Structures are given as structure tokens and as C-alpha cells.
């Protein structure tokens, strides 16, 4: 059975993943403007608190409208959410903090690219997301560009600090894959809770280390940057997970360092270098390989019951007793079906491949 699709398989997952990378990539150069006289961990905590509190206010203002449009967290989701927050909001920042105190900045910058690699490796080998050579080459081209951008003329120092930084990246990779398990639920609530927990942890670590709060004007500016660069970015990342799966979303997200470098040139007047141009070429090749991917084959959908935000497309042909607005969320049943169309490992296409 084959049915026409009303939009490209790239929409909306790819624009959301790229938008998330743009917002997150803008955070470092903007944060650098605020960093003068502010403890780095205090700044990180205030960024995350700005994300969490801003999303909490947004969720409060939307109220019932937000609840109707998205599936809400259930008791079964809480363990996955707790594990994701624990890994990404508590363990990773602590490991990174201690790792940075024992390792050089240049070595740590290189090692931080392991997050993208860990995210994709876990998605491919543990959760069995589909991957072919084109996607693999694209992902590694993007990661190679990120590594080149981080290169400061020194190699990786293999010491205890390096192991701690690598451990932080692994924790963030696990966090991203755990978040995929609950990506069908309200992304604003997930990102809000992550922001609040990570913010409290980082501010607490900063205060424990003797840091002081910066002036109110700096706190307000940092919170605004955190709301968009971390909060809104994370919401877009979570929704992209629904449509693309973890590996592809993680690969697009790895473009953030290049976007940050371009903004640093525009905002801070940084120089255009050969290294930046070479990294841009590598990332451009990787992006093209991903955008031109077309995974299409005849596949079966088994009977499935779940809840998530949806419109009445080819995968959601069910009836309502009265008029409804779209998108909306409710518990619904998918009847078994077989058809062929381009697709990603989204909520409805997590099937195996021979």
C-alpha cells in the first residue's frame, strides 16, 4: 500500500535540529561577552536557570492550551526523565568541572566533541537505529569539522582529567538517548526540568567554590541568553528527536561549534582562518550527505497504541466525535499497515532492517 505524503520527509525534523544547533551555537560567543568577572560555573548555572525559569513561565502562561497540544509525562516516563536529568544535569557537569581542573583547555575542547560521537554510537549500537555508509560518512565529516575547529595545535593529553571530560561526554550521550525515550511527551516540560536541575547544580558548585553572584543586569542578560540558547534550543532538539531519531539529530547538532565560530567573527571580530574554512567544507559535505539521504523501502507498521502530538496524516487516520484543532494529543490506536515512503527512525518508524 502506498500513500501520498503532504510534505517532505525532511520536515519538520531537519529544520528543528538545525535551528537547535544555531541557537546553541550562538550561546558561547554571547556568553563570552558576559564572562568578564563572572565565574564560569556560575555563568553556566545562570544560563541553565534562565532556560528553566523562562520555560516555566512560558508553560504557565500557555496553561491548558499547552496541555491539550502535547502528551504529558506519565509515571512510566519519570524514571527515564530522572536518568536523563541525572546524567546530563548532574553527573556530566560535575565530571566536566573536575576534568577541566586537571586538563588543559585545548585538550578538553577537543575531547568535548566526543559527546556527538557518544550520542550517535549509542543510538546505532544500543538502540539499533538504521545507519548506512552515506549517513556514517556524513556524521564523521561533521564531527571532523568540529574537531578541527577545536584544534589548538596540541594533541589530547591522556590523563585523569581527560578521562573525566570523556566521561562527561558519555553521560551527555546517554542523556540524549534517554531523552529520546520520552520525546513524545511535552518538550517544554522536559527542557524546563533539565534546565532547573542543571542550573541548581552548577550554581551550587560555583557557590561551593567561593564564587559570588554577578550584578543583577548581568544575571538578567545571562538568563535571556540561556532561555533561547539552551531552553528553546533544547525544546527544538527534543522535537527533532521525535522526527529524526537520536543519531541524525545528534549529527546536525554537532554543527553548533561552526555556527558559534561564525557568530564570533560577526560579534567579537574574530579573524577568518584557514582552519575555519576547512572545517566549514567538512561540515558542509557532511550536511549535504545527510540532507540528500533518502531512506525508502516497503515496511510494515504493527498495531500500536500511544499518545503524542499529531495531525491527521497518513499515519493517523482515526475519528473524533466532534471538531478538533491540530496538532492535538490524545491516546490513539494505529491499525497494522504496509506502505512505502521516505522516512527517518521517528516515533512510527523504529523497525528493524535486515
Secondary structure, DSSP 8 states (H G I E B T S, - for coil): -----SS-TTTTHHHHHHHHHHHHHHHHHHHHHH-TTS-HHHHHHHHHHHHHHHHHHHHHHHTHHHHHHSB---HHHHHHHHHHHIIIIIIHHHHHHHHHHHS-HHHHHHHTTHHHHHHHHHHHHTS-----HHHHHHHHHHHHHHHHHH--S-----SHHHHHHHHHHHHHHHHHHHHHHTTTB-HHHHHHHHHHHHHHHHHHHHHHTT-----HHHHHHHHHHHIIIIIIHHHHHHHHHHHH-HHHHHHHHTTHHHHHHHHHHHHH-----HHHHHHHHHHHHHHHHHHT---EEEEEE--EEEEEEE-SSTT-----SS---SSEEEEEEE--EEEEEE--S-TT------
